[in-house]
Amino acid sequence: MRILQLTDLHIFAAPNVRLKGIPTRESLQDVVVHVLATEQPFDHVIITGDHTHDERPESYQAVRDILAPWSDRLSQIPGNHDDRAVLRQVFSDRVARSDSDRINFQRTAGDWLLLGLDTHVPGEVAGNIEERQIAWLTERLSASDQPSVALFLHHPPVEIGSEWMDAIGLNGRELLQEVVKNDDRIRLICCGHVHHEFQSTIGNAAVFTTPSTGIQFDPAGATPNFAADAPGYRVIEFDGADFETHVGRLPTVKYVPDND
């Protein structure tokens, strides 16, 4: 089983708008073309938030159009730059509609249970995990006999050692950390939000963040800064109860971000 994680797309409604000098729509298109040309097929494609930057329906439709090669295998959770109502509207066939305002997902991939957790807080950059989300998670863990579990969320459930990024991290992460530490089946946690590659652990789980398909962040310093690194994505391969993962990137840096 092969999983493709894409994150932090930051698409605008107007095709030529740039984010700090990076044409995010063009960059996403380049990533998709590169993946289709160089990678083996994927069983699941998971978007870990920030589909858009302006949260407009036209932006979500552009994302849907660009990701059309994988329209039948998408799973999605929102990030801080998403609007749940519009995400549900444009991806109505992929995003579950329920009484809960949260957009979570549950999938299986061979021996693995895949769970997506919505950490979005309207109007805030930081994310949040609350008791209701923990209840949703523990119910699904209890109901599953899959030997391995992977979690997907936008905001990392660990500090990454960046002063400015950790200030906009995941509130309530201790609740999630406790669940992970108490269930050794949780082997993998994949996140976005920080626009660069990072690795940590919680209990038996490896925690990874993944580069953006558009603009990349520099974690150093006390204020936001942008890095001249190539856009990227994450590949996850499941083999029974084991996994391997790596980050792929475009072969060249086509655009340099504006730090002024």
C-alpha positions as CSV (number, residue, x, y, z in Angstrom):
1,M,0.0,0.0,0.0
2,R,1.3,3.4,-1.0
3,I,0.2,6.8,0.5
4,L,0.9,10.2,-0.9
5,Q,0.7,13.1,1.6
6,L,0.3,16.6,0.2
7,T,0.1,19.6,2.5
8,D,-0.1,23.4,2.7
9,L,-1.1,24.1,-0.9
10,H,-2.2,27.7,-0.2
11,I,-4.1,28.1,-3.5
12,F,-5.7,31.5,-4.4
13,A,-8.8,32.0,-6.5
14,A,-6.9,34.1,-9.0
15,P,-4.5,31.9,-10.9
16,N,-1.5,34.2,-10.9
17,V,-1.5,35.5,-7.3
18,R,1.7,34.7,-5.5
19,L,2.4,34.0,-1.8
20,K,5.6,35.8,-0.8
21,G,6.8,35.5,-4.4
22,I,5.7,31.9,-4.9
23,P,3.0,31.1,-7.4
24,T,1.3,28.4,-5.3
25,R,-1.1,27.2,-8.0
26,E,1.7,26.7,-10.5
27,S,3.8,25.0,-7.9
28,L,1.1,22.5,-7.0
29,Q,0.6,21.7,-10.7
30,D,4.4,21.1,-11.0
31,V,4.3,18.8,-8.0
32,V,1.4,16.8,-9.4
33,V,3.1,16.5,-12.8
34,H,6.4,15.4,-11.1
35,V,4.7,12.8,-8.9
36,L,2.8,11.3,-11.8
37,A,6.0,11.1,-13.9
38,T,8.3,9.7,-11.2
39,E,6.4,7.8,-8.6
40,Q,4.5,4.5,-8.7
41,P,0.7,4.7,-8.3
42,F,-0.8,5.5,-4.9
43,D,-3.7,3.8,-3.1
44,H,-4.5,6.9,-1.0
45,V,-3.8,10.6,-1.4
46,I,-4.1,12.5,1.9
47,I,-4.3,16.3,2.1
48,T,-3.3,17.5,5.6
49,G,-4.8,21.0,5.4
50,D,-4.4,24.5,4.1
51,H,-5.9,23.6,0.7
52,T,-6.3,27.4,0.0
53,H,-5.0,30.7,1.3
54,D,-8.1,32.8,0.7
55,E,-10.7,30.1,1.6
56,R,-12.8,31.0,-1.5
57,P,-14.9,28.4,-3.4
58,E,-13.0,29.1,-6.6
59,S,-9.7,28.2,-4.8
60,Y,-11.1,24.9,-3.6
61,Q,-12.4,24.1,-7.1
62,A,-8.9,24.8,-8.5
63,V,-7.4,22.4,-6.0
64,R,-10.0,19.8,-7.0
65,D,-9.2,20.3,-10.7
66,I,-5.5,20.0,-10.2
67,L,-5.8,16.8,-8.1
68,A,-8.3,15.2,-10.5
69,P,-5.9,12.3,-11.2
70,W,-6.6,11.1,-7.7
71,S,-10.2,12.2,-7.3
72,D,-11.3,8.7,-6.3
73,R,-8.8,8.3,-3.5
74,L,-8.6,11.6,-1.7
75,S,-8.9,12.0,2.1
76,Q,-8.7,15.5,3.6
77,I,-8.6,17.4,6.8
78,P,-8.6,21.2,7.2
79,G,-5.8,23.5,8.3
80,N,-5.9,27.0,9.7
81,H,-6.3,28.5,6.2
82,D,-9.4,26.3,5.4
83,D,-13.1,26.9,5.6
84,R,-15.0,23.7,6.7
85,A,-18.2,24.7,5.0
86,V,-16.6,25.5,1.6
87,L,-14.4,22.4,1.8
88,R,-17.5,20.2,2.4
89,Q,-19.3,22.0,-0.5
90,V,-16.6,21.6,-3.1
91,F,-15.5,18.1,-2.0
92,S,-19.0,16.8,-1.1
93,D,-18.3,13.3,-2.4
94,R,-15.1,13.0,-0.4
95,V,-15.6,14.8,2.9
96,A,-18.1,13.3,5.3
97,R,-21.1,15.3,6.3
98,S,-22.2,14.7,9.9
99,D,-23.6,16.5,13.0
100,S,-20.1,17.3,14.1
101,D,-18.5,20.4,12.8
102,R,-15.1,18.6,12.6
103,I,-13.9,17.1,9.4
104,N,-12.2,13.8,10.4
105,F,-11.7,10.7,8.3
106,Q,-11.2,6.9,8.7
107,R,-9.7,4.6,6.1
108,T,-7.9,1.3,6.0
109,A,-4.8,0.5,4.0
110,G,-3.9,-3.2,4.3
111,D,-3.0,-3.8,8.0
112,W,-3.2,-0.1,8.8
113,L,-6.0,2.0,10.2
114,L,-5.7,5.6,8.9
115,L,-7.3,8.3,11.0
116,G,-7.5,12.0,10.1
117,L,-8.0,14.5,12.9
118,D,-9.3,18.0,12.3
119,T,-7.3,20.6,14.4
120,H,-8.8,23.7,12.8
121,V,-10.0,26.7,14.9
122,P,-11.9,29.3,12.9
123,G,-10.0,32.6,12.9
124,E,-6.9,31.2,14.6
125,V,-3.5,30.2,13.3
126,A,-2.8,27.7,16.1
127,G,-4.8,24.5,16.2
128,N,-6.6,22.7,19.0
129,I,-7.4,19.2,20.2
130,E,-10.2,18.9,22.6
131,E,-12.0,16.1,24.6
132,R,-14.5,15.6,21.8
133,Q,-11.8,14.9,19.3
134,I,-10.1,12.5,21.8
135,A,-13.4,10.7,22.3
136,W,-13.8,10.3,18.5
137,L,-10.2,8.9,18.3
138,T,-10.4,6.5,21.2
139,E,-13.8,5.1,19.9
140,R,-12.3,4.3,16.6
141,L,-9.2,2.8,18.1
142,S,-11.3,0.6,20.4
143,A,-13.5,-0.5,17.5
144,S,-10.6,-1.5,15.2
145,D,-8.5,-4.7,15.3
146,Q,-6.0,-3.3,12.7
147,P,-2.5,-4.0,14.1
148,S,-1.0,-0.6,13.1
149,V,-2.4,2.9,13.1
150,A,-1.4,6.1,11.3
151,L,-2.7,9.5,12.3
152,F,-2.9,12.5,10.0
153,L,-3.4,16.1,11.2
154,H,-2.5,19.6,10.2
155,H,-0.8,20.9,13.3
156,P,2.1,18.8,14.7
157,P,1.4,17.4,18.2
158,V,4.9,18.1,19.3
159,E,7.1,21.2,19.6
160,I,9.5,21.5,16.7
161,G,12.1,23.7,18.3
162,S,11.2,26.9,16.4
163,E,10.3,29.9,18.5
164,W,7.8,31.4,16.0
165,M,6.3,28.1,14.8
166,D,5.8,26.6,18.2
167,A,3.9,29.8,19.2
168,I,1.2,28.8,16.6
169,G,1.3,25.1,17.2
170,L,-1.3,22.6,18.6
171,N,-3.1,23.5,21.8
172,G,-4.2,20.5,23.8
173,R,-1.5,18.4,22.3
174,E,-0.9,16.7,25.7
175,L,-4.3,15.0,25.4
176,L,-3.3,13.5,22.0
177,Q,0.1,12.6,23.3
178,E,-1.4,10.6,26.1
179,V,-3.6,8.5,23.7
180,V,-0.6,7.8,21.5
181,K,1.6,6.8,24.5
182,N,-1.1,4.4,25.7
183,D,-1.6,2.6,22.3
184,D,1.5,1.0,20.8
185,R,-0.4,0.3,17.6
186,I,-0.1,4.0,16.7
187,R,3.2,3.9,14.8
188,L,3.0,6.9,12.5
189,I,1.8,10.5,12.7
190,C,2.0,12.8,9.6
191,C,1.4,16.5,9.8
192,G,1.8,19.8,7.9
193,H,1.5,23.4,9.0
194,V,5.3,24.1,9.4
195,H,6.2,24.0,5.7
196,H,9.4,22.0,6.2
197,E,10.7,18.5,7.1
198,F,11.0,17.6,10.8
199,Q,11.0,14.3,12.7
200,S,10.2,13.4,16.3
201,T,8.6,10.7,18.4
202,I,5.7,10.2,20.8
203,G,5.7,6.8,22.5
204,N,5.9,4.1,19.8
205,A,5.0,6.6,17.1
206,A,7.3,8.4,14.7
207,V,6.1,12.0,14.0
208,F,6.9,13.6,10.7
209,T,6.1,17.0,9.2
210,T,6.1,17.4,5.4
211,P,7.2,20.3,3.1
212,S,4.6,22.4,1.4
213,T,3.7,22.0,-2.2
214,G,4.4,25.7,-2.5
215,I,6.3,28.0,-0.1
216,Q,8.8,26.7,2.4
217,F,9.4,28.0,5.9
218,D,12.7,28.6,7.7
219,P,12.3,27.5,11.4
220,A,15.2,29.6,12.7
221,G,14.7,32.9,14.5
222,A,11.8,34.5,16.4
223,T,9.8,35.8,13.4
224,P,8.5,34.2,10.2
225,N,11.1,33.6,7.5
226,F,10.9,31.8,4.2
227,A,13.4,29.3,2.7
228,A,14.6,28.9,-0.9
229,D,13.9,25.1,-0.8
230,A,12.1,23.1,-3.5
231,P,8.4,22.2,-3.0
232,G,7.8,18.7,-1.7
233,Y,5.5,15.9,-0.6
234,R,5.7,12.7,1.4
235,V,5.5,9.1,0.3
236,I,4.5,6.4,2.8
237,E,4.8,2.7,1.9
238,F,3.1,0.1,4.1
239,D,4.4,-3.5,4.2
240,G,2.3,-5.5,6.5
241,A,2.5,-3.8,9.9
242,D,5.7,-1.9,9.0
243,F,6.2,1.3,7.1
244,E,8.8,3.3,5.2
245,T,8.5,7.0,4.4
246,H,10.5,9.6,2.6
247,V,10.1,13.2,1.3
248,G,10.2,13.9,-2.4
249,R,10.8,17.3,-3.9
250,L,10.8,19.0,-7.2
251,P,14.3,18.7,-8.8
252,T,14.9,22.4,-9.0
253,V,14.1,25.6,-7.1
254,K,12.0,27.5,-9.6
255,Y,11.1,30.5,-7.5
256,V,12.8,32.1,-4.5
257,P,10.5,33.5,-1.7
258,D,10.4,37.2,-0.8
259,N,11.6,37.8,2.7
260,D,11.2,41.6,2.6
